[in-house]
Amino acid sequence: MADKDVLSHPDLDKVAGEEFLQEAFQIMMEEGVRKGMDVSEKVCDWKEPGKLQQILDLDLKDSGEPQERLLERCREVIRYSVKTCHPRFFNQLFSGLDPHALAGQLITDMLNTSQYTYEIAPVFVLMEEVVLKQLRKLIGWEDGDGIFCPGGSISNIYAMNVARYHRFPDCKEKGNWQMPRLAAFTSVQCHYSIQKGAAFLGIGTDNVYLVAVDEKGKMIPADLEKQINQAKSERAVPFFVNATCGTTVLGAFDPVAEIAEVCSRHKVWLHVDAAWGGSALLSRKHRHLLDGINRADSVAWNPHKMLMTGLQCSAFLLRDSSSLLQRCHCAKATYLFQTDKFYDMSYDRGDKTIQCGRKVDCLKLWLMWKANGTRGLEQRVERAFAFTRYLADEIKKREGFQLVQEVAPTIKERMMKKGSMMVSYQPLGNKVNVFRQVVTNPAVTRADLDFFLDEIERLGQDL
């Protein structure tokens, strides 16, 4: 009888749950948003791993904890996490916080739906296609296809997989055994996901030909042609070229128009990894950096980077409109994609991906775009370019900014432990370590960039 009584009532205390959410949202606003964006607060409260484990008490136990303790844990999580929305967080290619995008992300998580069919996500199926169409229009395509992917790396791997399927449709059923040796081409400054994609898809990293770059880090089209001919002489089949618009370290834009000419001559799929630099298409002043991108077969573009849409928001875009993406990835699972539904089944687009469950990534970008308009997003991009120019000019004026290999890691350690700012460093080819300063956050001011230069001088004055 007792068991029946238990099953007669919900196993959730909705009132207590709503009270917890109200308190948790308040903590997020105070600790995460207001303090997180406050330049007088630390970017991070650094603790060594062992110490942090003791503070957070991460062990999971048999009994639950009271609401007051859970709310305190929420504060601790925010306190000891890196504040990527802080005006002095320059460490990654993403930073900042857009309130409308955040609202979209919260709504997405609250609704907790998957993007695969119209019946489960009617609003978002329609919304995703509108957003993707607008991105394709900026590239210069009136038609095409696309999907939101979990990050730029996956978008690049999708491109390689679709290019292989386009060239050898039998690969889906018969696998690599029935194909010749394939060759992919990318610059030495490309994102590492190209190598990962070749390994993941069974193409092999040895079959990725690395093309030389000029002094600014841009791919040299003449060397691309040379490498393609070299691959052919080795009895490999060139099937995929990756051009990069906004390389990870130097931010270089490969000459896409010239690369497209090479690809056209050799009938090779051209993919443009514009995960970082794609948002420059929104700027009438800077979109020339991507001249020729309309000739690409596919493009990867991460609005979560320069546009601050929030992780994750990565679009994989195709010029093809013949359902190539669907044919490449579909498995026709009958429990999801029934053939006798009461509505137009062309709106069930989940079979375009290798995923089943797929998080909604379009709402935050759509809501942010609605709030700012295309011109507002253009201004955001141009502000980032303007600050980059300002910082470069200021560095030229200052003496003592010749970095040596052992200096950058030491300065990075000092800034992290102090919590004053956060900026990444890495080696550049066979040269010494260099700091990679990324400026996209609209909350950044000239004073923050001046602080960046002053703080490096302060932290490194005894080195």
Secondary structure, 3 states (H helix, E strand, C coil): CHHHHHHCCCCCCHHHHHHHHHHHHHHHHHHHHHCCCCCCCCCCCCCCHHHHHHHHCCCCCCCCCCHHHHHHHHHHHHHCCCCCCCCCEECCCCCCCCHHHHHHHHHHHHHCCCCCCCCCCHHHHHHHHHHHHHHHHHHCCCCCEEEEECCHHHHHHHHHHHHHHHHCCCHHHHCHHHCCCEEEEEECCCCCHHHHHHHHCCCCHHHEEEECECCCCCECHHHHHHHHHHHHHCCCEEEEEEEEECCCCCCCECCHHHHHHHHHHHCCEEEEECCCHHHHHHCCCCHHHHCCHHHCCEEEECCCCCCCCCCCCEEEEECCCCCHHHHHHCCCCCCCCCCCCCCCHHHCCHHHCCCCCCCCCHHHHHHHHHHHHHHHHHHHHHHHHHHHHHHHHHHHHCCCCCCCCCHHHHHHHHHHHHCCCEEEEEECCCCCEEEECCCCCCCCCHHHHHHHHHHHHHHHCCC
